[in-house]
Amino acid sequence: MIKVSVFNKDKIYHQWLIDLLVNKYQAEIVPINDANSEAELLIVYGGDGTILQAQRTLGLWPKAKIVGINNGNLGFLAEFDIENIQDHLEHVFEETSRILNRSRITFAINEKEKEVPVLNEIAISQTGISRAIQIDVYIDKTYCTRVNGDGIIIATPSGSTAYSLSAGGPIVHPESKLILITPICAHTLNIRPLVIPEYSPVELKIVSENNDIKLTADGQLVFDLNKDDTIRINPIKPISMLRPLKYNFFNTLKEKFNWAGQANLRNY
C-alpha cells in the first residue's frame, strides 16, 4: 500500500481525489503536515503557484515525489491535465511515469532567517517610488559586479519561464544544472543576464539606503531588506516530479507560448 499526501485548495475536487486514490488504488492518505516524513507521493491539484507552495512542505530534504495536476493556466510545473487524470494515475501507480528532478535553491538573510526552499526564483526589488537600487553580486566568494537598476532575479531552470523570462532572461531546459542571474531593468548597458553552474554559491549585498526594498521568494513569500543586508543563495536537494510519458518540454513551450511553425516570408 502506497502512502500519499494530497495538497489541494479546491475543496470540491479534494474529496473526489481522495476517494479515487483510496478506492481504486488502495492508497493510504497521509496528512500534509507529515508528507515529507511518511508519504511516498505528494499529489498537488492546482496551478504552478500551488506546486510552488506545496514543495515548501517537503523542506530542504524532500523524499516524496510530486504529481502535479493542472487546473491553472500555464502549467509548466503541473504537467498532468485533469481531463485525463485517471489514465495518468494508472501510470503513476504502475511506476511507469517519467521522473524529472527539478533543481532548487535556498536563501538566508544575514544568516538570521531559516533557510527557505525555492523552486522558481528569488527577486529583489523596490516596491515604492520608482528609483534605482544598488546590489553587489558575489559568485564563488568573488566580487562580480554591482547591479544598478530596478533589482535582480536569481532563478533556477524551472524559474526561467517565469519572472526571469519577463526580465529578459533565457529559457532553460528544466533538467539543466545551473542558476540564472537576471538584472531587472539595469541602468547600464553592460549588465546582462548571467548563467552560472548550479554548485556556485551566490551572495548579494544591499548597497542602497532605500527603505522599500523587498525580497520575494517564488512570488509568495516577502521579506524586508535594508542597507548592508547580505543574502546567501545555495543549491539544495532537488524535488522529483513525475511527468506524463509523452511529455516534451519543447512541445510545452510551443503550446504555452503559442509558438507557430515557420514564418511566412515575403520578398520585398
N, C-alpha and C positions, 0 to 999 in steps of 0.2 A: 504493500500500500504506500503510495507516494504522498508526501506531505506538501501541502500547497497553501500559500497565503494569497489573499486577494486584496488588491488596492484599487478602490473604485469609489468615485464621488457620486456616481449615478445610482441612487437608491432603487430605481425601478429595475435596472438590469442586475443589481448586486445579488439579490436572492435567486434570480433566474440562473445566473452564472454559477453560484454555489450549488444549487440543486443539480445542475448539469454535471459539475465536477464530482459530486458525491454519488449521484445515482448511476451515471453512465461509466465513470472512470474509477469509482471507488476510492476517491482521493480523501485524505484526512485533512480537514481545514485547520490551519494554524493561525492564531491571532496575529495581526500585522505587527504588533509590538515584539513578537517572538520570531519574526520572519527570518532574521539573519542567523539565529542560533538553532532553529529547528527545521525551517522549510527548505525543500529542495527546489521548488519553483515559486516565483512571485509573479502572479498574473495581474497585469495592470490594465484596467479598462479606462480609456480616455484618450487625450491627445498627447503630444510631446511634453507639454507642461506637466501633465500628471506623472509621466515617467521621470522627469527631472526631480519631482518631489519624491516619488517612490524610491528612487535609487539612494536617497539620503538615509532611508530607514535601514539600509544594509550596511551603513557605516563605512569604515576605511578598509575592512577586510571582508568583502562580500562572499557568501557561499552559495546562496540561491541564484538560480538562473532566472532571468526576466523574460516574460512573454508579454509583449505589448500589443494590445488590441485597440485598433484605431477607430475612434469616433470623432476625431477632430478634423483639422483641415489639411495641413501639410503632411504630417505623419512621417517624418524622416526617422524617428525613433520607434514609434508604434507601427510595426510593419505588417501585422496581421489585420485584415479587414473583417469587420463584424459580420458582413453578409455571408462569409464562408468560414465562420469561426469553428463550427463543428468539424469540418474537414481539416482545418488547421490543427485543432486539438488532437485529432486522431494521430497526426504525425508527431505532435509533441509527446504524447504518452507512449507512442511506439518508439520514441527516441530516434526518429528518422529526420527530424528537422536539422537545419544547419545551425552552427553556433558562430556568433560574431563577438569577439572580445573588444569592447569599446574602451579606449583609454580614458582615464580620469586624472584630474589634478586636485590638489588640496592647497589651501592657503591659511596663513596665520598672520594676524596683525600684531606687530611688536611682540610676538611670542606670548601674548597675554590671552588671546582667544583660543578656544579649542579649534583643532583642525577641522575644516568643513569640506566634505567631498563634493566635487563639482564635475558634472558630466559635459556641459557645453562650454561655459566661459565665465570668467570674472571680468567686469568692466569697471573702470574708474573714470568718473566724470563729475562735472559740476551741475547742480540742479537749479541754481539760482540764475541771476542775470548772466547772459552770455559773456564769458570772459575767459581768456586762455588760462590754463593751469600748466604747471611745470612738474614733470615726473622724471626722476633719474632712473635709468634702467641698467641693471647689472645682470650679466649672464655668466654662469660658471664662476661666480665670485669676481668677475672682471667688469669694470665700468664700461658700458657700451655707448650710451648716448643719453641726451636729455630730450624728452618729448615735450614740445611746447604746442599746445593745441587744446582741443575740447576734451581730451582724455586718451585712454589706452585700453585695449582689449587683449586678454591672454586667453586663447581658445584652444580646445582640443580638436582633433579631426572631426568629431561629431558636431562641434560648435562652428565648424567652418561654413555651414549652410545657414547659420543663424545671424546674430548681431555682427559678427566679424565680416560676413559677406556684405552686409549693408554698408559697412565702413570701408569697403574696397579690398577686403582680404580675399585670398584664393579659395576655391572649392577644393577640398582634400578628401580622398577616399577614406572612409571611416576605419579601415584596417591599417592605416598608416601609423607609424610610431613617431610622432612629432608634436611640437607645440607651435602655435601661431602667435605672433606678436603683431597686433594691428593698431596703429595710431588712429585716433578719431579726429578727423579734420585738422591734421597737423598744419601749423602756420609756417613751416619751412618745407621747401620742395624736396630736400634731400632726405627726408624721413619717409621710409616706405615700409610696407608690411615685411616681416621677417619670419622665416621658418627655421626652427632650431630642433636638434634632437630631443626626443622625449625625456631623456635622462638628465638634461641640463637644467639645474636649478635656476630660477629667475627671482630676482629681488627688485622691488620697486620702492623708491623713496619719494615721499611727497615733499616738493620744494616750495610750492606756493603757500601763501598765508591765507588763501580763500577759506571762507567759513562753511561753504556749502558743498564740499567735496564728498562724494559717496562712493562706496564700493558695492557693486551689485553682483551677486552670485547666481548664475543661471536665471537671471531676470526675476528672482523670487525673494532672495534674502538681501537686506540692505544694511550696510554698516557705515557709520560716520568716520571720516578721516580728517586728520589735522596735519599741520606742518610738521615735518620730521618723522611722521609715521612711516614704518617700514612694513612692507607686505612681502612675505616669503612664499613662493609657489613651488611645489614639488609634485612629481608624478606619484600616484598611488596605484594600488591593485585595480585593474580594470574590472568592469562588470561584464558578465557573459549574458548575451541576449540571444534568444532563439529567433530564427527568421524562417520565412517560407522557403521551400525547396527551390522554387523558381525565382527567388529574389535576385535582382540585379541592380546594383547601385546606379548604373548609368541609365537604365530604364526609369528608375525613380526620378532621376534628375530631369529626364525628358518630360515625365508626367507632371511633376510638381512645378517645374519652371516653364512649362508649356513650350519646350524647345521643339522646333519644327525640323523638317528634313532640309535638304539642300535648297538654298535660296534661289529664287528665280532671278537670274542676272539679265540685265538688258544692255544692249550696245548703245553707247552714246556717240 
